[in-house]
Amino acid sequence: MHEYMSIYTYTLTEAERQACTKFSNQIDVDYYSDRSGQNNEETKRKQQMLAKSSEYAVANYFFKIGWECTEPDIAIYSANEKSYSADLIAISKKQKAHSVAVKSIGKAESKKYGISWVFQQNDNHINNPEPNDLIALCITSGYKVEIVKIMYVKDIHGKFKPTKMNFSDKKAIYLEDL
């Protein structure tokens, strides 16, 4: 397995844990299975909880370095309301706005499939990024999140590969390629 050094490690507060759990318990798992390719309801809910946990960690990181940042969106949307918009908006000290996509993989999954992050083929935020768009790549273990890398979305282009599970509607980036 490729070794990595995280740039920031964050353990969620109790309030953030409760928000993530509530979110994952209320999502429409049928809608999310269409997007994730996952059929196990418990796994789908866990994946959504870990993804939301990563958003809290990334927002906390930006606050820590003196940037402004939106809070994770824990609203529940119907399928026709869901978009591929950024997970967070961060404002740098120079007052530059950055749309931030947050991607996560569970630590156990990273041991099984390698350290990688999966994307929808048709994700416009990833396929057609604005110059200031960022991506935060995280590894999660329970409510502990390690941010491995934050980089410009444009810098991951040309690095996509098929997923190890061969999903036709998805693509992946692997840590060793970054």
C-alpha positions as a Markdown table, in Angstrom:
| # | Residue | x | y | z |
|---|---|---|---|---|
| 1 | Met | 0.0 | 0.0 | 0.0 |
| 2 | His | 1.2 | 3.5 | -0.8 |
| 3 | Glu | 2.3 | 5.4 | 2.3 |
| 4 | Tyr | 0.9 | 8.8 | 3.0 |
| 5 | Met | 1.2 | 11.7 | 5.4 |
| 6 | Ser | -1.9 | 13.5 | 6.3 |
| 7 | Ile | -1.9 | 17.3 | 6.4 |
| 8 | Tyr | -4.5 | 17.5 | 9.1 |
| 9 | Thr | -6.4 | 15.0 | 11.4 |
| 10 | Tyr | -9.7 | 15.9 | 12.9 |
| 11 | Thr | -12.0 | 14.1 | 15.3 |
| 12 | Leu | -15.6 | 15.2 | 15.0 |
| 13 | Thr | -17.3 | 16.9 | 18.0 |
| 14 | Glu | -20.4 | 15.2 | 19.5 |
| 15 | Ala | -22.7 | 17.7 | 17.8 |
| 16 | Glu | -21.1 | 17.0 | 14.4 |
| 17 | Arg | -21.3 | 13.2 | 15.0 |
| 18 | Gln | -25.0 | 13.5 | 15.8 |
| 19 | Ala | -25.6 | 15.7 | 12.6 |
| 20 | Cys | -23.8 | 13.1 | 10.4 |
| 21 | Thr | -25.7 | 10.2 | 12.0 |
| 22 | Lys | -29.0 | 12.0 | 11.6 |
| 23 | Phe | -28.2 | 12.9 | 7.9 |
| 24 | Ser | -27.2 | 9.3 | 7.1 |
| 25 | Asn | -30.3 | 7.9 | 8.7 |
| 26 | Gln | -32.6 | 10.3 | 6.8 |
| 27 | Ile | -31.2 | 10.0 | 3.3 |
| 28 | Asp | -33.1 | 8.3 | 0.5 |
| 29 | Val | -30.9 | 5.2 | 0.2 |
| 30 | Asp | -32.6 | 4.2 | -3.1 |
| 31 | Tyr | -31.5 | 7.5 | -4.7 |
| 32 | Tyr | -28.0 | 7.2 | -3.3 |
| 33 | Ser | -27.7 | 3.6 | -4.5 |
| 34 | Asp | -28.4 | 4.8 | -8.1 |
| 35 | Arg | -25.4 | 7.2 | -7.7 |
| 36 | Ser | -23.1 | 5.0 | -5.7 |
| 37 | Gly | -23.6 | 1.6 | -7.2 |
| 38 | Gln | -23.9 | 0.3 | -3.7 |
| 39 | Asn | -26.8 | -2.0 | -2.9 |
| 40 | Asn | -26.3 | -2.7 | 0.8 |
| 41 | Glu | -28.4 | -0.2 | 2.8 |
| 42 | Glu | -26.2 | -0.2 | 5.8 |
| 43 | Thr | -23.1 | 0.4 | 3.7 |
| 44 | Lys | -24.8 | 3.2 | 1.8 |
| 45 | Arg | -25.7 | 5.0 | 5.1 |
| 46 | Lys | -22.1 | 4.5 | 6.4 |
| 47 | Gln | -20.6 | 5.9 | 3.2 |
| 48 | Gln | -22.9 | 9.0 | 3.5 |
| 49 | Met | -22.0 | 9.4 | 7.2 |
| 50 | Leu | -18.2 | 9.2 | 6.4 |
| 51 | Ala | -18.6 | 11.6 | 3.5 |
| 52 | Lys | -20.3 | 14.2 | 5.7 |
| 53 | Ser | -17.8 | 13.6 | 8.4 |
| 54 | Ser | -15.0 | 14.5 | 5.9 |
| 55 | Glu | -16.8 | 17.8 | 5.1 |
| 56 | Tyr | -16.8 | 18.8 | 8.7 |
| 57 | Ala | -13.1 | 18.0 | 9.0 |
| 58 | Val | -12.3 | 20.0 | 5.9 |
| 59 | Ala | -14.4 | 23.0 | 7.0 |
| 60 | Asn | -12.6 | 22.8 | 10.4 |
| 61 | Tyr | -9.2 | 22.8 | 8.6 |
| 62 | Phe | -10.1 | 25.9 | 6.7 |
| 63 | Phe | -11.2 | 27.7 | 9.9 |
| 64 | Lys | -8.0 | 26.6 | 11.5 |
| 65 | Ile | -5.8 | 28.2 | 8.8 |
| 66 | Gly | -7.8 | 31.5 | 9.0 |
| 67 | Trp | -10.1 | 31.0 | 6.1 |
| 68 | Glu | -13.8 | 31.5 | 6.1 |
| 69 | Cys | -15.8 | 28.4 | 5.1 |
| 70 | Thr | -19.4 | 27.3 | 4.8 |
| 71 | Glu | -20.7 | 24.6 | 7.1 |
| 72 | Pro | -21.5 | 21.2 | 5.6 |
| 73 | Asp | -25.0 | 21.0 | 4.1 |
| 74 | Ile | -27.0 | 18.5 | 6.1 |
| 75 | Ala | -30.3 | 19.2 | 4.4 |
| 76 | Ile | -32.1 | 16.2 | 2.8 |
| 77 | Tyr | -32.9 | 16.7 | -0.9 |
| 78 | Ser | -35.1 | 14.7 | -3.2 |
| 79 | Ala | -33.5 | 13.2 | -6.3 |
| 80 | Asn | -34.6 | 16.1 | -8.5 |
| 81 | Glu | -33.1 | 18.7 | -6.1 |
| 82 | Lys | -29.7 | 17.1 | -5.7 |
| 83 | Ser | -26.9 | 18.7 | -7.7 |
| 84 | Tyr | -23.2 | 18.3 | -8.3 |
| 85 | Ser | -22.4 | 21.7 | -6.7 |
| 86 | Ala | -19.5 | 22.1 | -4.4 |
| 87 | Asp | -19.6 | 20.5 | -0.9 |
| 88 | Leu | -18.1 | 23.7 | 0.7 |
| 89 | Ile | -17.2 | 27.2 | -0.3 |
| 90 | Ala | -14.0 | 28.5 | 1.3 |
| 91 | Ile | -12.8 | 32.1 | 1.3 |
| 92 | Ser | -9.0 | 32.6 | 1.5 |
| 93 | Lys | -7.3 | 35.3 | 3.5 |
| 94 | Lys | -6.9 | 37.1 | 0.1 |
| 95 | Gln | -10.7 | 37.0 | -0.2 |
| 96 | Lys | -10.6 | 34.5 | -3.1 |
| 97 | Ala | -13.6 | 32.2 | -3.2 |
| 98 | His | -12.9 | 28.5 | -3.7 |
| 99 | Ser | -15.5 | 25.8 | -4.4 |
| 100 | Val | -14.4 | 22.7 | -2.6 |
| 101 | Ala | -15.2 | 19.1 | -3.5 |
| 102 | Val | -14.7 | 16.8 | -0.6 |
| 103 | Lys | -13.9 | 13.1 | -1.3 |
| 104 | Ser | -13.4 | 10.4 | 1.2 |
| 105 | Ile | -12.6 | 6.7 | 1.4 |
| 106 | Gly | -12.9 | 4.6 | 4.6 |
| 107 | Lys | -9.6 | 3.4 | 6.0 |
| 108 | Ala | -10.8 | -0.3 | 5.7 |
| 109 | Glu | -11.8 | 0.2 | 2.1 |
| 110 | Ser | -8.4 | 1.9 | 1.4 |
| 111 | Lys | -6.7 | -1.3 | 2.6 |
| 112 | Lys | -8.8 | -3.4 | 0.3 |
| 113 | Tyr | -8.8 | -1.3 | -2.8 |
| 114 | Gly | -5.8 | 1.0 | -2.4 |
| 115 | Ile | -6.0 | 4.6 | -1.4 |
| 116 | Ser | -8.3 | 6.1 | -4.0 |
| 117 | Trp | -11.3 | 8.4 | -4.5 |
| 118 | Val | -14.2 | 7.7 | -6.8 |
| 119 | Phe | -16.0 | 10.2 | -9.0 |
| 120 | Gln | -19.1 | 10.2 | -11.1 |
| 121 | Gln | -18.2 | 10.3 | -14.8 |
| 122 | Asn | -20.6 | 13.2 | -15.4 |
| 123 | Asp | -19.6 | 15.4 | -12.4 |
| 124 | Asn | -19.4 | 18.8 | -14.0 |
| 125 | His | -17.5 | 20.3 | -11.0 |
| 126 | Ile | -14.7 | 17.8 | -11.6 |
| 127 | Asn | -14.9 | 17.7 | -15.4 |
| 128 | Asn | -15.1 | 21.5 | -16.0 |
| 129 | Pro | -13.5 | 23.2 | -13.0 |
| 130 | Glu | -13.1 | 26.9 | -12.4 |
| 131 | Pro | -9.5 | 28.0 | -11.9 |
| 132 | Asn | -10.0 | 28.3 | -8.1 |
| 133 | Asp | -11.9 | 25.1 | -7.5 |
| 134 | Leu | -10.3 | 22.8 | -4.9 |
| 135 | Ile | -10.6 | 19.1 | -4.0 |
| 136 | Ala | -10.0 | 17.8 | -0.5 |
| 137 | Leu | -9.0 | 14.1 | -0.4 |
| 138 | Cys | -9.7 | 12.3 | 3.0 |
| 139 | Ile | -9.4 | 9.0 | 4.7 |
| 140 | Thr | -12.0 | 8.3 | 7.4 |
| 141 | Ser | -12.0 | 5.9 | 10.3 |
| 142 | Gly | -15.2 | 6.2 | 12.4 |
| 143 | Tyr | -15.4 | 9.9 | 13.3 |
| 144 | Lys | -11.6 | 10.5 | 12.8 |
| 145 | Val | -10.8 | 12.1 | 9.5 |
| 146 | Glu | -7.3 | 12.5 | 7.9 |
| 147 | Ile | -7.0 | 15.1 | 5.2 |
| 148 | Val | -4.4 | 13.6 | 2.8 |
| 149 | Lys | -4.3 | 16.3 | 0.2 |
| 150 | Ile | -6.0 | 19.6 | -0.8 |
| 151 | Met | -5.3 | 20.6 | -4.3 |
| 152 | Tyr | -6.7 | 22.4 | -7.3 |
| 153 | Val | -9.3 | 20.3 | -9.2 |
| 154 | Lys | -7.5 | 21.1 | -12.5 |
| 155 | Asp | -4.4 | 19.3 | -11.2 |
| 156 | Ile | -6.1 | 15.9 | -11.1 |
| 157 | His | -7.1 | 15.9 | -14.8 |
| 158 | Gly | -5.2 | 13.3 | -16.7 |
| 159 | Lys | -4.9 | 11.2 | -13.6 |
| 160 | Phe | -8.2 | 9.3 | -13.7 |
| 161 | Lys | -8.3 | 5.6 | -14.1 |
| 162 | Pro | -11.0 | 2.9 | -14.0 |
| 163 | Thr | -12.2 | 2.0 | -10.6 |
| 164 | Lys | -11.0 | -1.4 | -9.2 |
| 165 | Met | -14.7 | -2.5 | -9.1 |
| 166 | Asn | -15.0 | -1.6 | -12.8 |
| 167 | Phe | -18.1 | 0.8 | -12.5 |
| 168 | Ser | -18.7 | 2.0 | -16.0 |
| 169 | Asp | -20.2 | 5.3 | -14.7 |
| 170 | Lys | -17.3 | 6.1 | -12.4 |
| 171 | Lys | -13.7 | 7.0 | -12.5 |
| 172 | Ala | -11.0 | 7.0 | -9.7 |
| 173 | Ile | -7.8 | 8.7 | -8.8 |
| 174 | Tyr | -5.2 | 6.8 | -6.8 |
| 175 | Leu | -2.8 | 8.4 | -4.3 |
| 176 | Glu | 0.3 | 7.0 | -6.0 |
| 177 | Asp | -0.7 | 9.0 | -9.1 |
| 178 | Leu | -0.9 | 12.4 | -7.3 |
